[in-house]
Amino acid sequence: MVEIAAAVSLASQTFRVLKQAVETGREMEDMAQYFGKWFEAKEQISEASMYAKNPSMVKKLFSGGSVEAQALEITAAKHKIEQMEKELREYLIWSGQTQFYDDMMIERRKIREMRLREAQRKAENKKFMQDVLIIGGICILCVFVVFGGLGVFLANS
C-alpha cells in the first residue's frame, strides 16, 4: 500500500513551490511538472483510501494497525489535500489564470475517471487472488492432514 505520510509530504512540498511561483507572478503553464507531482500525491492518497476500503481477507485478519488509526490517517490526508487544492484554485483565479485552471480540471476529470476505474479493478483483482491463494493453501493443508491422519490410522491398524 502507498505510504500516506510520504504522499502528504510530497503534496506539501509541491504546494509550497506552486504557491511561491504564483506569488512571484510565474505562469502556471511553466509549473506543469509541479502540478503533476501534486496531483500524483493526491492520487496516491485516493489509492490508499481505495485499498483500505477493499482489503483482502488476509489483511482483514492479520493487519497490525487499528481500523480507526488507518481511517484517521486517510481522512486527515484527504482534508489537507482538499485545503491545498482550494488555495491553489484561489491563487490561480486571483492571478488571472482562471482559464488554465478550468481547462486543467476538465482534463483531470477525464483522466481521473479512467484511472479510478482501473484502480478499482486492480484492487478487486488483488483481493480475489490473495483470497484464492489463502483458501487454496488451507484446502491443500487440510488434504495433507486428512490423508496423513488416514495413513497413520491405516499404519496402526
TIVO-2410 file (N, C-alpha, C; in nm, 3 decimals):
# residues 157
REC num residu      c1      c2      c3 atome chaine
REC   1      M   0.083  -0.118   0.000     N      A
REC   1      M   0.000   0.000   0.000    CA      A
REC   1      M   0.088   0.125   0.000     C      A
REC   2      V   0.032   0.231  -0.048     N      A
REC   2      V   0.101   0.358  -0.056    CA      A
REC   2      V   0.120   0.413   0.084     C      A
REC   3      E   0.235   0.470   0.107     N      A
REC   3      E   0.263   0.534   0.235    CA      A
REC   3      E   0.197   0.672   0.233     C      A
REC   4      I   0.097   0.689   0.314     N      A
REC   4      I   0.018   0.812   0.313    CA      A
REC   4      I   0.102   0.932   0.356     C      A
REC   5      A   0.184   0.915   0.456     N      A
REC   5      A   0.267   1.026   0.504    CA      A
REC   5      A   0.360   1.077   0.395     C      A
REC   6      A   0.414   0.986   0.314     N      A
REC   6      A   0.502   1.027   0.204    CA      A
REC   6      A   0.424   1.105   0.100     C      A
REC   7      A   0.302   1.063   0.070     N      A
REC   7      A   0.219   1.133  -0.028    CA      A
REC   7      A   0.184   1.273   0.021     C      A
REC   8      V   0.151   1.287   0.149     N      A
REC   8      V   0.118   1.418   0.204    CA      A
REC   8      V   0.242   1.508   0.203     C      A
REC   9      S   0.357   1.452   0.234     N      A
REC   9      S   0.481   1.529   0.232    CA      A
REC   9      S   0.511   1.580   0.091     C      A
REC  10      L   0.497   1.493  -0.008     N      A
REC  10      L   0.519   1.534  -0.147    CA      A
REC  10      L   0.421   1.643  -0.188     C      A
REC  11      A   0.296   1.628  -0.151     N      A
REC  11      A   0.195   1.728  -0.185    CA      A
REC  11      A   0.228   1.862  -0.118     C      A
REC  12      S   0.270   1.858   0.006     N      A
REC  12      S   0.304   1.982   0.077    CA      A
REC  12      S   0.422   2.053   0.014     C      A
REC  13      Q   0.524   1.978  -0.024     N      A
REC  13      Q   0.642   2.038  -0.087    CA      A
REC  13      Q   0.606   2.104  -0.219     C      A
REC  14      T   0.533   2.032  -0.303     N      A
REC  14      T   0.497   2.089  -0.434    CA      A
REC  14      T   0.398   2.204  -0.419     C      A
REC  15      F   0.312   2.197  -0.317     N      A
REC  15      F   0.219   2.308  -0.291    CA      A
REC  15      F   0.296   2.436  -0.260     C      A
REC  16      R   0.399   2.424  -0.175     N      A
REC  16      R   0.479   2.542  -0.141    CA      A
REC  16      R   0.547   2.602  -0.265     C      A
REC  17      V   0.598   2.515  -0.352     N      A
REC  17      V   0.663   2.563  -0.475    CA      A
REC  17      V   0.562   2.633  -0.564     C      A
REC  18      L   0.445   2.574  -0.582     N      A
REC  18      L   0.341   2.633  -0.666    CA      A
REC  18      L   0.292   2.766  -0.608     C      A
REC  19      K   0.273   2.770  -0.479     N      A
REC  19      K   0.226   2.891  -0.413    CA      A
REC  19      K   0.327   3.004  -0.432     C      A
REC  20      Q   0.453   2.972  -0.414     N      A
REC  20      Q   0.559   3.073  -0.430    CA      A
REC  20      Q   0.566   3.119  -0.576     C      A
REC  21      A   0.547   3.027  -0.669     N      A
REC  21      A   0.552   3.063  -0.811    CA      A
REC  21      A   0.439   3.160  -0.847     C      A
REC  22      V   0.320   3.134  -0.795     N      A
REC  22      V   0.207   3.224  -0.823    CA      A
REC  22      V   0.233   3.361  -0.761     C      A
REC  23      E   0.286   3.362  -0.639     N      A
REC  23      E   0.313   3.489  -0.571    CA      A
REC  23      E   0.418   3.572  -0.643     C      A
REC  24      T   0.510   3.506  -0.712     N      A
REC  24      T   0.614   3.579  -0.785    CA      A
REC  24      T   0.573   3.608  -0.930     C      A
REC  25      G   0.450   3.569  -0.968     N      A
REC  25      G   0.398   3.604  -1.099    CA      A
REC  25      G   0.429   3.508  -1.212     C      A
REC  26      R   0.476   3.389  -1.181     N      A
REC  26      R   0.505   3.292  -1.286    CA      A
REC  26      R   0.377   3.234  -1.342     C      A
REC  27      E   0.381   3.200  -1.469     N      A
REC  27      E   0.266   3.138  -1.534    CA      A
REC  27      E   0.259   2.991  -1.495     C      A
REC  28      M   0.139   2.942  -1.477     N      A
REC  28      M   0.122   2.804  -1.434    CA      A
REC  28      M   0.161   2.704  -1.542     C      A
REC  29      E   0.156   2.744  -1.667     N      A
REC  29      E   0.200   2.654  -1.773    CA      A
REC  29      E   0.347   2.616  -1.754     C      A
REC  30      D   0.424   2.709  -1.698     N      A
REC  30      D   0.566   2.683  -1.670    CA      A
REC  30      D   0.585   2.590  -1.550     C      A
REC  31      M   0.482   2.576  -1.470     N      A
REC  31      M   0.491   2.497  -1.348    CA      A
REC  31      M   0.416   2.364  -1.359     C      A
REC  32      A   0.391   2.320  -1.481     N      A
REC  32      A   0.310   2.199  -1.504    CA      A
REC  32      A   0.368   2.077  -1.434     C      A
REC  33      Q   0.500   2.064  -1.431     N      A
REC  33      Q   0.559   1.946  -1.368    CA      A
REC  33      Q   0.528   1.942  -1.218     C      A
REC  34      Y   0.523   2.058  -1.154     N      A
REC  34      Y   0.491   2.062  -1.011    CA      A
REC  34      Y   0.344   2.032  -0.987     C      A
REC  35      F   0.258   2.082  -1.076     N      A
REC  35      F   0.117   2.045  -1.066    CA      A
REC  35      F   0.102   1.894  -1.081     C      A
REC  36      G   0.177   1.838  -1.174     N      A
REC  36      G   0.172   1.694  -1.194    CA      A
REC  36      G   0.212   1.618  -1.069     C      A
REC  37      K   0.319   1.660  -1.004     N      A
REC  37      K   0.363   1.594  -0.881    CA      A
REC  37      K   0.258   1.608  -0.770     C      A
REC  38      W   0.198   1.727  -0.763     N      A
REC  38      W   0.098   1.749  -0.659    CA      A
REC  38      W  -0.022   1.658  -0.681     C      A
REC  39      F  -0.068   1.648  -0.806     N      A
REC  39      F  -0.182   1.562  -0.834    CA      A
REC  39      F  -0.147   1.413  -0.822     C      A
REC  40      E  -0.021   1.378  -0.846     N      A
REC  40      E   0.020   1.239  -0.822    CA      A
REC  40      E   0.009   1.204  -0.674     C      A
REC  41      A   0.051   1.296  -0.589     N      A
REC  41      A   0.039   1.273  -0.444    CA      A
REC  41      A  -0.108   1.260  -0.404     C      A
REC  42      K  -0.192   1.344  -0.462     N      A
REC  42      K  -0.335   1.336  -0.433    CA      A
REC  42      K  -0.391   1.201  -0.477     C      A
REC  43      E  -0.346   1.154  -0.591     N      A
REC  43      E  -0.391   1.024  -0.643    CA      A
REC  43      E  -0.346   0.910  -0.552     C      A
REC  44      Q  -0.224   0.920  -0.499     N      A
REC  44      Q  -0.174   0.817  -0.408    CA      A
REC  44      Q  -0.260   0.807  -0.283     C      A
REC  45      I  -0.306   0.919  -0.234     N      A
REC  45      I  -0.393   0.919  -0.117    CA      A
REC  45      I  -0.527   0.855  -0.152     C      A
REC  46      S  -0.578   0.883  -0.270     N      A
REC  46      S  -0.704   0.819  -0.314    CA      A
REC  46      S  -0.687   0.669  -0.327     C      A
REC  47      E  -0.572   0.626  -0.380     N      A
REC  47      E  -0.546   0.482  -0.393    CA      A
REC  47      E  -0.539   0.416  -0.255     C      A
REC  48      A  -0.474   0.482  -0.161     N      A
REC  48      A  -0.464   0.427  -0.026    CA      A
REC  48      A  -0.603   0.411   0.035     C      A
REC  49      S  -0.688   0.508   0.010     N      A
REC  49      S  -0.825   0.500   0.059    CA      A
REC  49      S  -0.899   0.383  -0.006     C      A
REC  50      M  -0.876   0.363  -0.136     N      A
REC  50      M  -0.942   0.254  -0.208    CA      A
REC  50      M  -0.897   0.119  -0.153     C      A
REC  51      Y  -0.767   0.103  -0.130     N      A
REC  51      Y  -0.717  -0.023  -0.074    CA      A
REC  51      Y  -0.769  -0.046   0.067     C      A
REC  52      A  -0.784   0.061   0.143     N      A
REC  52      A  -0.836   0.047   0.279    CA      A
REC  52      A  -0.982   0.004   0.279     C      A
REC  53      K  -1.057   0.047   0.179     N      A
REC  53      K  -1.198   0.010   0.170    CA      A
REC  53      K  -1.217  -0.131   0.114     C      A
REC  54      N  -1.114  -0.183   0.048     N      A
REC  54      N  -1.128  -0.311  -0.021    CA      A
REC  54      N  -1.013  -0.404   0.017     C      A
REC  55      P  -0.990  -0.431   0.146     N      A
REC  55      P  -0.876  -0.516   0.184    CA      A
REC  55      P  -0.903  -0.663   0.156     C      A
REC  56      S  -0.796  -0.739   0.145     N      A
REC  56      S  -0.811  -0.883   0.127    CA      A
REC  56      S  -0.850  -0.946   0.260     C      A
REC  57      M  -0.894  -1.070   0.253     N      A
REC  57      M  -0.934  -1.142   0.374    CA      A
REC  57      M  -0.815  -1.155   0.470     C      A
REC  58      V  -0.697  -1.180   0.415     N      A
REC  58      V  -0.577  -1.195   0.497    CA      A
REC  58      V  -0.546  -1.063   0.568     C      A
REC  59      K  -0.555  -0.953   0.496     N      A
REC  59      K  -0.527  -0.823   0.557    CA      A
REC  59      K  -0.628  -0.792   0.667     C      A
REC  60      K  -0.754  -0.828   0.644     N      A
REC  60      K  -0.856  -0.807   0.746    CA      A
REC  60      K  -0.821  -0.882   0.875     C      A
REC  61      L  -0.772  -1.006   0.859     N      A
REC  61      L  -0.745  -1.089   0.976    CA      A
REC  61      L  -0.615  -1.054   1.046     C      A
REC  62      F  -0.511  -1.018   0.969     N      A
REC  62      F  -0.379  -1.005   1.027    CA      A
REC  62      F  -0.317  -0.866   1.021     C      A
REC  63      S  -0.393  -0.764   0.988     N      A
REC  63      S  -0.333  -0.631   0.981    CA      A
REC  63      S  -0.296  -0.585   1.122     C      A
REC  64      G  -0.182  -0.518   1.129     N      A
REC  64      G  -0.130  -0.479   1.259    CA      A
REC  64      G  -0.194  -0.354   1.316     C      A
REC  65      G  -0.228  -0.256   1.230     N      A
REC  65      G  -0.283  -0.131   1.278    CA      A
REC  65      G  -0.433  -0.138   1.297     C      A
REC  66      S  -0.482  -0.046   1.377     N      A
REC  66      S  -0.626  -0.043   1.400    CA      A
REC  66      S  -0.698   0.022   1.284     C      A
REC  67      V  -0.821  -0.012   1.268     N      A
REC  67      V  -0.904   0.046   1.163    CA      A
REC  67      V  -0.918   0.196   1.186     C      A
REC  68      E  -0.934   0.235   1.310     N      A
REC  68      E  -0.951   0.375   1.344    CA      A
REC  68      E  -0.828   0.458   1.307     C      A
REC  69      A  -0.710   0.404   1.335     N      A
REC  69      A  -0.586   0.476   1.303    CA      A
REC  69      A  -0.572   0.494   1.153     C      A
REC  70      Q  -0.603   0.391   1.078     N      A
REC  70      Q  -0.595   0.398   0.933    CA      A
REC  70      Q  -0.696   0.499   0.879     C      A
REC  71      A  -0.818   0.494   0.930     N      A
REC  71      A  -0.922   0.587   0.886    CA      A
REC  71      A  -0.884   0.731   0.918     C      A
REC  72      L  -0.828   0.752   1.036     N      A
REC  72      L  -0.786   0.886   1.077    CA      A
REC  72      L  -0.676   0.939   0.985     C      A
REC  73      E  -0.578   0.856   0.956     N      A
REC  73      E  -0.467   0.898   0.870    CA      A
REC  73      E  -0.517   0.935   0.730     C      A
REC  74      I  -0.602   0.853   0.674     N      A
REC  74      I  -0.654   0.878   0.539    CA      A
REC  74      I  -0.742   1.004   0.538     C      A
REC  75      T  -0.829   1.018   0.638     N      A
REC  75      T  -0.918   1.133   0.644    CA      A
REC  75      T  -0.840   1.263   0.662     C      A
REC  76      A  -0.741   1.262   0.750     N      A
REC  76      A  -0.659   1.382   0.770    CA      A
REC  76      A  -0.586   1.420   0.641     C      A
REC  77      A  -0.533   1.321   0.571     N      A
REC  77      A  -0.463   1.348   0.446    CA      A
REC  77      A  -0.558   1.405   0.341     C      A
REC  78      K  -0.677   1.349   0.331     N      A
REC  78      K  -0.775   1.399   0.235    CA      A
REC  78      K  -0.812   1.544   0.264     C      A
REC  79      H  -0.834   1.575   0.391     N      A
REC  79      H  -0.871   1.712   0.428    CA      A
REC  79      H  -0.758   1.811   0.397     C      A
REC  80      K  -0.636   1.769   0.424     N      A
REC  80      K  -0.521   1.857   0.397    CA      A
REC  80      K  -0.508   1.881   0.247     C      A
REC  81      I  -0.524   1.777   0.167     N      A
REC  81      I  -0.514   1.789   0.022    CA      A
REC  81      I  -0.626   1.880  -0.031     C      A
REC  82      E  -0.748   1.862   0.021     N      A
REC  82      E  -0.860   1.947  -0.023    CA      A
REC  82      E  -0.834   2.093   0.006     C      A
REC  83      Q  -0.777   2.121   0.124     N      A
REC  83      Q  -0.745   2.260   0.159    CA      A
REC  83      Q  -0.639   2.317   0.066     C      A
REC  84      M  -0.536   2.238   0.036     N      A
REC  84      M  -0.432   2.284  -0.056    CA      A
REC  84      M  -0.492   2.311  -0.194     C      A
REC  85      E  -0.577   2.222  -0.241     N      A
REC  85      E  -0.637   2.239  -0.374    CA      A
REC  85      E  -0.722   2.366  -0.379     C      A
REC  86      K  -0.795   2.391  -0.273     N      A
REC  86      K  -0.878   2.512  -0.266    CA      A
REC  86      K  -0.790   2.637  -0.275     C      A
REC  87      E  -0.680   2.636  -0.200     N      A
REC  87      E  -0.588   2.751  -0.203    CA      A
REC  87      E  -0.524   2.768  -0.340     C      A
REC  88      L  -0.483   2.657  -0.403     N      A
REC  88      L  -0.424   2.667  -0.537    CA      A
REC  88      L  -0.524   2.727  -0.636     C      A
REC  89      R  -0.648   2.681  -0.627     N      A
REC  89      R  -0.752   2.734  -0.716    CA      A
REC  89      R  -0.767   2.885  -0.695     C      A
REC  90      E  -0.774   2.926  -0.569     N      A
REC  90      E  -0.789   3.069  -0.539    CA      A
REC  90      E  -0.670   3.149  -0.590     C      A
REC  91      Y  -0.549   3.098  -0.573     N      A
REC  91      Y  -0.430   3.167  -0.624    CA      A
REC  91      Y  -0.437   3.184  -0.775     C      A
REC  92      L  -0.478   3.077  -0.843     N      A
REC  92      L  -0.486   3.085  -0.989    CA      A
REC  92      L  -0.593   3.185  -1.034     C      A
REC  93      I  -0.705   3.185  -0.967     N      A
REC  93      I  -0.812   3.278  -1.004    CA      A
REC  93      I  -0.769   3.423  -0.979     C      A
REC  94      W  -0.710   3.449  -0.863     N      A
REC  94      W  -0.667   3.584  -0.830    CA      A
REC  94      W  -0.551   3.632  -0.917     C      A
REC  95      S  -0.474   3.538  -0.971     N      A
REC  95      S  -0.362   3.579  -1.057    CA      A
REC  95      S  -0.403   3.588  -1.204     C      A
REC  96      G  -0.533   3.569  -1.233     N      A
REC  96      G  -0.583   3.584  -1.369    CA      A
REC  96      G  -0.563   3.461  -1.457     C      A
REC  97      Q  -0.545   3.346  -1.397     N      A
REC  97      Q  -0.521   3.224  -1.475    CA      A
REC  97      Q  -0.639   3.126  -1.463     C      A
REC  98      T  -0.759   3.182  -1.463     N      A
REC  98      T  -0.880   3.101  -1.448    CA      A
REC  98      T  -0.896   3.001  -1.561     C      A
REC  99      Q  -0.870   3.043  -1.684     N      A
REC  99      Q  -0.887   2.954  -1.799    CA      A
REC  99      Q  -0.794   2.833  -1.790     C      A
REC 100      F  -0.672   2.855  -1.746     N      A
REC 100      F  -0.578   2.745  -1.728    CA      A
REC 100      F  -0.635   2.646  -1.627     C      A
REC 101      Y  -0.685   2.697  -1.517     N      A
REC 101      Y  -0.740   2.611  -1.412    CA      A
REC 101      Y  -0.861   2.533  -1.464     C      A
REC 102      D  -0.951   2.600  -1.533     N      A
REC 102      D  -1.071   2.533  -1.585    CA      A
REC 102      D  -1.035   2.423  -1.684     C      A
REC 103      D  -0.944   2.452  -1.776     N      A
REC 103      D  -0.900   2.351  -1.873    CA      A
REC 103      D  -0.835   2.232  -1.804     C      A
REC 104      M  -0.754   2.261  -1.704     N      A
REC 104      M  -0.686   2.155  -1.631    CA      A
REC 104      M  -0.789   2.067  -1.558     C      A
REC 105      M  -0.891   2.126  -1.500     N      A
REC 105      M  -0.992   2.049  -1.427    CA      A
REC 105      M  -1.074   1.960  -1.521     C      A
REC 106      I  -1.104   2.008  -1.639     N      A
REC 106      I  -1.179   1.927  -1.736    CA      A
REC 106      I  -1.096   1.805  -1.775     C      A
REC 107      E  -0.971   1.827  -1.807     N      A
REC 107      E  -0.883   1.717  -1.846    CA      A
REC 107      E  -0.860   1.623  -1.728     C      A
REC 108      R  -0.847   1.679  -1.611     N      A
REC 108      R  -0.826   1.600  -1.490    CA      A
REC 108      R  -0.942   1.505  -1.465     C      A
REC 109      R  -1.064   1.555  -1.479     N      A
REC 109      R  -1.182   1.470  -1.457    CA      A
REC 109      R  -1.183   1.350  -1.550     C      A
REC 110      K  -1.149   1.374  -1.675     N      A
REC 110      K  -1.147   1.264  -1.773    CA      A
REC 110      K  -1.044   1.158  -1.733     C      A
REC 111      I  -0.925   1.202  -1.704     N      A
REC 111      I  -0.817   1.110  -1.670    CA      A
REC 111      I  -0.846   1.041  -1.536     C      A
REC 112      R  -0.896   1.117  -1.441     N      A
REC 112      R  -0.923   1.061  -1.308    CA      A
REC 112      R  -1.029   0.951  -1.314     C      A
REC 113      E  -1.135   0.974  -1.388     N      A
REC 113      E  -1.240   0.872  -1.400    CA      A
REC 113      E  -1.183   0.743  -1.458     C      A
REC 114      M  -1.099   0.757  -1.559     N      A
REC 114      M  -1.039   0.639  -1.621    CA      A
REC 114      M  -0.947   0.567  -1.522     C      A
REC 115      R  -0.865   0.641  -1.451     N      A
REC 115      R  -0.773   0.580  -1.355    CA      A
REC 115      R  -0.846   0.521  -1.235     C      A
REC 116      L  -0.952   0.586  -1.193     N      A
REC 116      L  -1.029   0.535  -1.080    CA      A
REC 116      L  -1.090   0.400  -1.113     C      A
REC 117      R  -1.145   0.387  -1.232     N      A
REC 117      R  -1.200   0.258  -1.273    CA      A
REC 117      R  -1.090   0.151  -1.276     C      A
REC 118      E  -0.974   0.187  -1.325     N      A
REC 118      E  -0.862   0.092  -1.332    CA      A
REC 118      E  -0.813   0.054  -1.192     C      A
REC 119      A  -0.805   0.151  -1.102     N      A
REC 119      A  -0.761   0.123  -0.966    CA      A
REC 119      A  -0.860   0.032  -0.894     C      A
REC 120      Q  -0.989   0.055  -0.915     N      A
REC 120      Q  -1.090  -0.032  -0.854    CA      A
REC 120      Q  -1.077  -0.174  -0.905     C      A
REC 121      R  -1.056  -0.188  -1.035     N      A
REC 121      R  -1.041  -0.320  -1.095    CA      A
REC 121      R  -0.918  -0.390  -1.038     C      A
REC 122      K  -0.807  -0.319  -1.027     N      A
REC 122      K  -0.684  -0.378  -0.973    CA      A
REC 122      K  -0.701  -0.419  -0.827     C      A
REC 123      A  -0.766  -0.335  -0.748     N      A
REC 123      A  -0.786  -0.366  -0.607    CA      A
REC 123      A  -0.872  -0.491  -0.592     C      A
REC 124      E  -0.976  -0.501  -0.672     N      A
REC 124      E  -1.062  -0.619  -0.665    CA      A
REC 124      E  -0.988  -0.745  -0.710     C      A
REC 125      N  -0.910  -0.733  -0.817     N      A
REC 125      N  -0.832  -0.849  -0.864    CA      A
REC 125      N  -0.729  -0.894  -0.761     C      A
REC 126      K  -0.663  -0.799  -0.699     N      A
REC 126      K  -0.561  -0.832  -0.599    CA      A
REC 126      K  -0.626  -0.902  -0.479     C      A
REC 127      K  -0.737  -0.848  -0.435     N      A
REC 127      K  -0.809  -0.908  -0.323    CA      A
REC 127      K  -0.852  -1.050  -0.358     C      A
REC 128      F  -0.906  -1.069  -0.477     N      A
REC 128      F  -0.951  -1.200  -0.520    CA      A
REC 128      F  -0.835  -1.300  -0.524     C      A
REC 129      M  -0.723  -1.260  -0.583     N      A
REC 129      M  -0.608  -1.350  -0.594    CA      A
REC 129      M  -0.553  -1.388  -0.456     C      A
REC 130      Q  -0.545  -1.292  -0.366     N      A
REC 130      Q  -0.496  -1.323  -0.231    CA      A
REC 130      Q  -0.590  -1.420  -0.161     C      A
REC 131      D  -0.718  -1.397  -0.175     N      A
REC 131      D  -0.815  -1.486  -0.112    CA      A
REC 131      D  -0.808  -1.627  -0.171     C      A
REC 132      V  -0.794  -1.637  -0.303     N      A
REC 132      V  -0.785  -1.767  -0.368    CA      A
REC 132      V  -0.661  -1.842  -0.321     C      A
REC 133      L  -0.549  -1.772  -0.313     N      A
REC 133      L  -0.426  -1.837  -0.268    CA      A
REC 133      L  -0.435  -1.885  -0.124     C      A
REC 134      I  -0.491  -1.804  -0.038     N      A
REC 134      I  -0.503  -1.844   0.103    CA      A
REC 134      I  -0.600  -1.961   0.118     C      A
REC 135      I  -0.715  -1.952   0.055     N      A
REC 135      I  -0.813  -2.061   0.065    CA      A
REC 135      I  -0.758  -2.188   0.003     C      A
REC 136      G  -0.690  -2.174  -0.111     N      A
REC 136      G  -0.627  -2.291  -0.174    CA      A
REC 136      G  -0.522  -2.354  -0.085     C      A
REC 137      G  -0.442  -2.270  -0.021     N      A
REC 137      G  -0.340  -2.321   0.071    CA      A
REC 137      G  -0.402  -2.393   0.189     C      A
REC 138      I  -0.509  -2.339   0.241     N      A
REC 138      I  -0.577  -2.404   0.353    CA      A
REC 138      I  -0.636  -2.539   0.309     C      A
REC 139      C  -0.694  -2.541   0.190     N      A
REC 139      C  -0.750  -2.668   0.138    CA      A
REC 139      C  -0.641  -2.773   0.121     C      A
REC 140      I  -0.526  -2.735   0.066     N      A
REC 140      I  -0.415  -2.828   0.048    CA      A
REC 140      I  -0.366  -2.879   0.183     C      A
REC 141      L  -0.356  -2.790   0.279     N      A
REC 141      L  -0.315  -2.829   0.413    CA      A
REC 141      L  -0.414  -2.928   0.473     C      A
REC 142      C  -0.542  -2.903   0.455     N      A
REC 142      C  -0.646  -2.994   0.506    CA      A
REC 142      C  -0.634  -3.132   0.441     C      A
REC 143      V  -0.607  -3.134   0.311     N      A
REC 143      V  -0.591  -3.262   0.241    CA      A
REC 143      V  -0.474  -3.339   0.298     C      A
REC 144      F  -0.361  -3.272   0.322     N      A
REC 144      F  -0.246  -3.338   0.380    CA      A
REC 144      F  -0.276  -3.389   0.521     C      A
REC 145      V  -0.347  -3.311   0.599     N      A
REC 145      V  -0.381  -3.353   0.735    CA      A
REC 145      V  -0.473  -3.475   0.730     C      A
REC 146      V  -0.575  -3.470   0.644     N      A
REC 146      V  -0.669  -3.583   0.635    CA      A
REC 146      V  -0.597  -3.709   0.587     C      A
REC 147      F  -0.522  -3.697   0.478     N      A
REC 147      F  -0.454  -3.816   0.426    CA      A
REC 147      F  -0.340  -3.861   0.517     C      A
REC 148      G  -0.275  -3.768   0.584     N      A
REC 148      G  -0.171  -3.804   0.681    CA      A
REC 148      G  -0.232  -3.878   0.798     C      A
REC 149      G  -0.345  -3.828   0.847     N      A
REC 149      G  -0.416  -3.896   0.956    CA      A
REC 149      G  -0.467  -4.034   0.913     C      A
REC 150      L  -0.513  -4.041   0.789     N      A
REC 150      L  -0.562  -4.168   0.736    CA      A
REC 150      L  -0.445  -4.267   0.723     C      A
REC 151      G  -0.330  -4.218   0.680     N      A
REC 151      G  -0.212  -4.303   0.669    CA      A
REC 151      G  -0.168  -4.354   0.803     C      A
REC 152      V  -0.169  -4.267   0.904     N      A
REC 152      V  -0.132  -4.309   1.040    CA      A
REC 152      V  -0.233  -4.411   1.092     C      A
REC 153      F  -0.361  -4.389   1.068     N      A
REC 153      F  -0.466  -4.478   1.112    CA      A
REC 153      F  -0.450  -4.616   1.048     C      A
REC 154      L  -0.423  -4.619   0.917     N      A
REC 154      L  -0.406  -4.746   0.847    CA      A
REC 154      L  -0.277  -4.817   0.889     C      A
REC 155      A  -0.173  -4.742   0.918     N      A
REC 155      A  -0.046  -4.800   0.961    CA      A
REC 155      A  -0.062  -4.865   1.100     C      A
REC 156      N  -0.143  -4.807   1.185     N      A
REC 156      N  -0.164  -4.861   1.320    CA      A
REC 156      N  -0.264  -4.975   1.323     C      A
REC 157      S  -0.342  -4.993   1.217     N      A
REC 157      S  -0.444  -5.100   1.216    CA      A
REC 157      S  -0.389  -5.234   1.184     C      A
***
